[in-house]
Amino acid sequence: MILTGRHGERGSLSRSGLTNAYSGHNQLRKYGPPPGSATVASVLNIGARIRDAQFSACEQKAPFDNGTGAGD
């Protein structure tokens, strides 16, 4: 399951065929939350305060870098 902080990130992932991407940003809340059965998540662009409130445990495995030197 992929959880994104912004609707554009979720849209890009969905257009790429990754249909298990979720976001609560703006109107995307209407699609509902991720399944309760999900036990592993890739979390993109969600701050530590919000992330820690949503998960009982969270461990950073790797940072994301798009390789272009562009921020966010």
N, CA, C and O atoms as CSV, one atom per row, in Angstrom:
chain,resi,resn,atom,element,x,y,z
A,1,MET,N,N,0.841,-1.147,0.000
A,1,MET,CA,C,0.000,0.000,0.000
A,1,MET,C,C,0.902,1.231,0.000
A,1,MET,O,O,1.924,1.267,0.686
A,2,ILE,N,N,0.513,2.225,-0.771
A,2,ILE,CA,C,1.276,3.466,-0.866
A,2,ILE,C,C,0.393,4.599,-0.351
A,2,ILE,O,O,-0.748,4.751,-0.787
A,3,LEU,N,N,0.921,5.387,0.571
A,3,LEU,CA,C,0.193,6.510,1.137
A,3,LEU,C,C,0.935,7.792,0.802
A,3,LEU,O,O,2.106,7.947,1.149
A,4,THR,N,N,0.254,8.714,0.125
A,4,THR,CA,C,0.897,9.954,-0.303
A,4,THR,C,C,0.315,11.163,0.424
A,4,THR,O,O,-0.831,11.147,0.871
A,5,GLY,N,N,1.115,12.193,0.530
A,5,GLY,CA,C,0.689,13.409,1.203
A,5,GLY,C,C,-0.052,14.381,0.301
A,5,GLY,O,O,-0.705,15.301,0.795
A,6,ARG,N,N,0.035,14.199,-0.999
A,6,ARG,CA,C,-0.582,15.136,-1.933
A,6,ARG,C,C,-1.307,14.391,-3.050
A,6,ARG,O,O,-0.936,13.281,-3.430
A,7,HIS,N,N,-2.345,15.033,-3.560
A,7,HIS,CA,C,-3.150,14.387,-4.604
A,7,HIS,C,C,-2.367,14.179,-5.895
A,7,HIS,O,O,-2.617,13.203,-6.603
A,8,GLY,N,N,-1.440,15.054,-6.221
A,8,GLY,CA,C,-0.650,14.901,-7.448
A,8,GLY,C,C,0.222,13.664,-7.426
A,8,GLY,O,O,0.395,12.996,-8.445
A,9,GLU,N,N,0.764,13.366,-6.271
A,9,GLU,CA,C,1.591,12.160,-6.134
A,9,GLU,C,C,0.737,10.910,-6.330
A,9,GLU,O,O,1.132,9.974,-7.025
A,10,ARG,N,N,-0.418,10.910,-5.716
A,10,ARG,CA,C,-1.325,9.765,-5.856
A,10,ARG,C,C,-1.761,9.618,-7.311
A,10,ARG,O,O,-1.812,8.504,-7.832
A,11,GLY,N,N,-2.073,10.729,-7.968
A,11,GLY,CA,C,-2.484,10.684,-9.371
A,11,GLY,C,C,-1.399,10.141,-10.277
A,11,GLY,O,O,-1.673,9.343,-11.174
A,12,SER,N,N,-0.173,10.569,-10.047
A,12,SER,CA,C,0.943,10.076,-10.862
A,12,SER,C,C,1.142,8.575,-10.682
A,12,SER,O,O,1.382,7.853,-11.649
A,13,LEU,N,N,1.042,8.118,-9.453
A,13,LEU,CA,C,1.195,6.685,-9.197
A,13,LEU,C,C,0.059,5.892,-9.832
A,13,LEU,O,O,0.289,4.825,-10.402
A,14,SER,N,N,-1.160,6.404,-9.738
A,14,SER,CA,C,-2.306,5.718,-10.334
A,14,SER,C,C,-2.180,5.653,-11.850
A,14,SER,O,O,-2.483,4.625,-12.456
A,15,ARG,N,N,-1.739,6.739,-12.461
A,15,ARG,CA,C,-1.550,6.738,-13.923
A,15,ARG,C,C,-0.472,5.759,-14.356
A,15,ARG,O,O,-0.478,5.268,-15.485
A,16,SER,N,N,0.460,5.479,-13.441
A,16,SER,CA,C,1.530,4.519,-13.729
A,16,SER,C,C,1.084,3.083,-13.518
A,16,SER,O,O,1.853,2.151,-13.751
A,17,GLY,N,N,-0.162,2.898,-13.075
A,17,GLY,CA,C,-0.691,1.557,-12.887
A,17,GLY,C,C,-0.657,1.061,-11.455
A,17,GLY,O,O,-1.054,-0.073,-11.189
A,18,LEU,N,N,-0.193,1.880,-10.534
A,18,LEU,CA,C,-0.147,1.476,-9.124
A,18,LEU,C,C,-1.460,1.869,-8.466
A,18,LEU,O,O,-1.607,2.981,-7.960
A,19,THR,N,N,-2.397,0.958,-8.479
A,19,THR,CA,C,-3.744,1.260,-8.004
A,19,THR,C,C,-3.888,1.170,-6.490
A,19,THR,O,O,-4.962,1.448,-5.957
A,20,ASN,N,N,-2.829,0.787,-5.795
A,20,ASN,CA,C,-2.905,0.687,-4.337
A,20,ASN,C,C,-2.361,1.951,-3.663
A,20,ASN,O,O,-1.877,1.884,-2.533
A,21,ALA,N,N,-2.437,3.107,-4.346
A,21,ALA,CA,C,-1.989,4.378,-3.777
A,21,ALA,C,C,-3.182,5.121,-3.178
A,21,ALA,O,O,-4.250,5.198,-3.785
A,22,TYR,N,N,-2.983,5.664,-1.984
A,22,TYR,CA,C,-4.045,6.370,-1.270
A,22,TYR,C,C,-3.541,7.732,-0.824
A,22,TYR,O,O,-2.346,7.919,-0.597
A,23,SER,N,N,-4.457,8.676,-0.703
A,23,SER,CA,C,-4.144,9.993,-0.170
A,23,SER,C,C,-5.403,10.578,0.446
A,23,SER,O,O,-6.500,10.398,-0.083
A,24,GLY,N,N,-5.249,11.275,1.555
A,24,GLY,CA,C,-6.373,11.969,2.172
A,24,GLY,C,C,-6.429,13.427,1.772
A,24,GLY,O,O,-7.227,14.190,2.316
A,25,HIS,N,N,-5.589,13.827,0.823
A,25,HIS,CA,C,-5.495,15.227,0.418
A,25,HIS,C,C,-6.680,15.635,-0.450
A,25,HIS,O,O,-7.039,14.937,-1.399
A,26,ASN,N,N,-7.271,16.753,-0.118
A,26,ASN,CA,C,-8.395,17.331,-0.859
A,26,ASN,C,C,-9.511,16.313,-1.096
A,26,ASN,O,O,-9.918,15.616,-0.166
A,27,GLN,N,N,-10.000,16.223,-2.313
A,27,GLN,CA,C,-11.164,15.393,-2.625
A,27,GLN,C,C,-10.872,13.896,-2.585
A,27,GLN,O,O,-11.808,13.100,-2.667
A,28,LEU,N,N,-9.633,13.491,-2.465
A,28,LEU,CA,C,-9.311,12.062,-2.486
A,28,LEU,C,C,-9.815,11.319,-1.252
A,28,LEU,O,O,-9.813,10.088,-1.227
A,29,ARG,N,N,-10.242,12.051,-0.241
A,29,ARG,CA,C,-10.831,11.394,0.942
A,29,ARG,C,C,-12.071,10.592,0.568
A,29,ARG,O,O,-12.398,9.600,1.219
A,30,LYS,N,N,-12.761,11.030,-0.489
A,30,LYS,CA,C,-14.002,10.349,-0.866
A,30,LYS,C,C,-13.760,8.905,-1.333
A,30,LYS,O,O,-14.696,8.106,-1.353
A,31,TYR,N,N,-12.528,8.563,-1.705
A,31,TYR,CA,C,-12.218,7.200,-2.133
A,31,TYR,C,C,-11.993,6.267,-0.952
A,31,TYR,O,O,-11.834,5.059,-1.131
A,32,GLY,N,N,-11.980,6.820,0.242
A,32,GLY,CA,C,-11.863,6.006,1.442
A,32,GLY,C,C,-10.434,5.742,1.868
A,32,GLY,O,O,-9.481,6.053,1.153
A,33,PRO,N,N,-10.309,5.161,3.050
A,33,PRO,CA,C,-8.979,4.871,3.597
A,33,PRO,C,C,-8.391,3.600,2.990
A,33,PRO,O,O,-9.098,2.824,2.347
A,34,PRO,N,N,-7.106,3.400,3.198
A,34,PRO,CA,C,-6.493,2.137,2.776
A,34,PRO,C,C,-7.142,0.978,3.529
A,34,PRO,O,O,-7.753,1.188,4.577
A,35,PRO,N,N,-7.019,-0.222,3.015
A,35,PRO,CA,C,-7.621,-1.374,3.699
A,35,PRO,C,C,-6.992,-1.608,5.071
A,35,PRO,O,O,-5.785,-1.443,5.246
A,36,GLY,N,N,-7.809,-1.987,6.024
A,36,GLY,CA,C,-7.315,-2.273,7.362
A,36,GLY,C,C,-6.369,-3.463,7.407
A,36,GLY,O,O,-5.621,-3.634,8.370
A,37,SER,N,N,-6.405,-4.283,6.365
A,37,SER,CA,C,-5.547,-5.468,6.319
A,37,SER,C,C,-4.119,-5.134,5.896
A,37,SER,O,O,-3.238,-5.989,5.989
A,38,ALA,N,N,-3.875,-3.912,5.435
A,38,ALA,CA,C,-2.526,-3.527,4.992
A,38,ALA,C,C,-1.590,-3.472,6.189
A,38,ALA,O,O,-1.892,-2.815,7.185
A,39,THR,N,N,-0.469,-4.150,6.099
A,39,THR,CA,C,0.488,-4.171,7.197
A,39,THR,C,C,1.803,-3.493,6.844
A,39,THR,O,O,2.624,-3.237,7.725
A,40,VAL,N,N,2.011,-3.198,5.562
A,40,VAL,CA,C,3.225,-2.522,5.101
A,40,VAL,C,C,2.808,-1.368,4.215
A,40,VAL,O,O,1.934,-1.515,3.361
A,41,ALA,N,N,3.443,-0.203,4.422
A,41,ALA,CA,C,3.110,0.971,3.623
A,41,ALA,C,C,4.377,1.700,3.208
A,41,ALA,O,O,5.332,1.809,3.978
A,42,SER,N,N,4.368,2.192,1.988
A,42,SER,CA,C,5.371,3.160,1.551
A,42,SER,C,C,4.718,4.515,1.741
A,42,SER,O,O,3.669,4.790,1.159
A,43,VAL,N,N,5.331,5.358,2.549
A,43,VAL,CA,C,4.751,6.647,2.901
A,43,VAL,C,C,5.560,7.739,2.216
A,43,VAL,O,O,6.759,7.881,2.457
A,44,LEU,N,N,4.894,8.511,1.358
A,44,LEU,CA,C,5.563,9.557,0.589
A,44,LEU,C,C,5.050,10.934,0.985
A,44,LEU,O,O,3.845,11.188,0.967
A,45,ASN,N,N,5.968,11.815,1.339
A,45,ASN,CA,C,5.659,13.223,1.570
A,45,ASN,C,C,4.619,13.444,2.666
A,45,ASN,O,O,3.711,14.261,2.517
A,46,ILE,N,N,4.760,12.718,3.751
A,46,ILE,CA,C,3.909,12.918,4.922
A,46,ILE,C,C,4.832,13.175,6.097
A,46,ILE,O,O,5.721,12.373,6.381
A,47,GLY,N,N,4.625,14.287,6.778
A,47,GLY,CA,C,5.481,14.681,7.888
A,47,GLY,C,C,5.443,13.699,9.044
A,47,GLY,O,O,4.498,12.923,9.187
A,48,ALA,N,N,6.474,13.742,9.861
A,48,ALA,CA,C,6.621,12.806,10.969
A,48,ALA,C,C,5.465,12.892,11.955
A,48,ALA,O,O,5.017,11.857,12.449
A,49,ARG,N,N,4.972,14.072,12.256
A,49,ARG,CA,C,3.890,14.216,13.235
A,49,ARG,C,C,2.640,13.485,12.775
A,49,ARG,O,O,2.035,12.743,13.549
A,50,ILE,N,N,2.249,13.685,11.533
A,50,ILE,CA,C,1.054,13.020,10.994
A,50,ILE,C,C,1.309,11.526,10.816
A,50,ILE,O,O,0.467,10.698,11.162
A,51,ARG,N,N,2.455,11.200,10.284
A,51,ARG,CA,C,2.808,9.786,10.084
A,51,ARG,C,C,2.747,9.025,11.396
A,51,ARG,O,O,2.147,7.952,11.460
A,52,ASP,N,N,3.360,9.562,12.447
A,52,ASP,CA,C,3.421,8.862,13.732
A,52,ASP,C,C,2.046,8.733,14.385
A,52,ASP,O,O,1.810,7.802,15.156
A,53,ALA,N,N,1.140,9.660,14.082
A,53,ALA,CA,C,-0.216,9.576,14.625
A,53,ALA,C,C,-1.042,8.499,13.918
A,53,ALA,O,O,-2.028,8.016,14.476
A,54,GLN,N,N,-0.658,8.123,12.714
A,54,GLN,CA,C,-1.422,7.169,11.912
A,54,GLN,C,C,-0.946,5.732,12.044
A,54,GLN,O,O,-1.702,4.803,11.761
A,55,PHE,N,N,0.291,5.538,12.468
A,55,PHE,CA,C,0.876,4.195,12.508
A,55,PHE,C,C,1.372,3.864,13.909
A,55,PHE,O,O,1.913,4.728,14.599
A,56,SER,N,N,1.190,2.626,14.329
A,56,SER,CA,C,1.671,2.225,15.653
A,56,SER,C,C,3.187,2.080,15.663
A,56,SER,O,O,3.820,2.239,16.707
A,57,ALA,N,N,3.768,1.782,14.514
A,57,ALA,CA,C,5.225,1.691,14.377
A,57,ALA,C,C,5.591,2.082,12.948
A,57,ALA,O,O,4.894,1.732,11.996
A,58,CYS,N,N,6.670,2.796,12.820
A,58,CYS,CA,C,7.105,3.214,11.492
A,58,CYS,C,C,8.626,3.274,11.480
A,58,CYS,O,O,9.246,3.840,12.379
A,59,GLU,N,N,9.208,2.688,10.458
A,59,GLU,CA,C,10.660,2.637,10.336
A,59,GLU,C,C,11.058,3.102,8.942
A,59,GLU,O,O,10.583,2.566,7.941
A,60,GLN,N,N,11.928,4.096,8.881
A,60,GLN,CA,C,12.397,4.570,7.575
A,60,GLN,C,C,13.413,3.582,7.027
A,60,GLN,O,O,14.427,3.297,7.663
A,61,LYS,N,N,13.129,3.067,5.843
A,61,LYS,CA,C,14.035,2.112,5.201
A,61,LYS,C,C,14.984,2.808,4.234
A,61,LYS,O,O,16.143,2.415,4.102
A,62,ALA,N,N,14.483,3.854,3.553
A,62,ALA,CA,C,15.323,4.564,2.597
A,62,ALA,C,C,14.683,5.905,2.263
A,62,ALA,O,O,13.457,6.010,2.226
A,63,PRO,N,N,15.491,6.925,2.021
A,63,PRO,CA,C,14.932,8.194,1.555
A,63,PRO,C,C,14.627,8.100,0.070
A,63,PRO,O,O,15.192,7.263,-0.635
A,64,PHE,N,N,13.732,8.959,-0.404
A,64,PHE,CA,C,13.414,9.004,-1.827
A,64,PHE,C,C,14.158,10.161,-2.455
A,64,PHE,O,O,14.176,11.265,-1.911
A,65,ASP,N,N,14.765,9.915,-3.587
A,65,ASP,CA,C,15.470,10.959,-4.336
A,65,ASP,C,C,15.153,10.754,-5.809
A,65,ASP,O,O,15.433,9.698,-6.377
A,66,ASN,N,N,14.566,11.775,-6.420
A,66,ASN,CA,C,14.191,11.631,-7.833
A,66,ASN,C,C,15.390,11.789,-8.767
A,66,ASN,O,O,15.247,11.624,-9.978
A,67,GLY,N,N,16.567,12.106,-8.228
A,67,GLY,CA,C,17.769,12.163,-9.035
A,67,GLY,C,C,17.924,13.411,-9.882
A,67,GLY,O,O,18.911,13.539,-10.606
A,68,THR,N,N,16.977,14.333,-9.811
A,68,THR,CA,C,17.048,15.536,-10.638
A,68,THR,C,C,17.581,16.742,-9.885
A,68,THR,O,O,17.872,17.776,-10.487
A,69,GLY,N,N,17.710,16.613,-8.573
A,69,GLY,CA,C,18.145,17.744,-7.772
A,69,GLY,C,C,17.016,18.715,-7.456
A,69,GLY,O,O,17.218,19.711,-6.762
A,70,ALA,N,N,15.826,18.417,-7.970
A,70,ALA,CA,C,14.661,19.273,-7.711
A,70,ALA,C,C,14.048,18.897,-6.377
A,70,ALA,O,O,13.939,17.718,-6.042
A,71,GLY,N,N,13.652,19.895,-5.626
A,71,GLY,CA,C,13.009,19.633,-4.349
A,71,GLY,C,C,11.545,19.253,-4.549
A,71,GLY,O,O,10.935,19.559,-5.574
A,72,ASP,N,N,11.008,18.586,-3.552
A,72,ASP,CA,C,9.582,18.250,-3.470
A,72,ASP,C,C,8.986,17.999,-4.822
A,72,ASP,O,O,7.796,17.705,-4.928
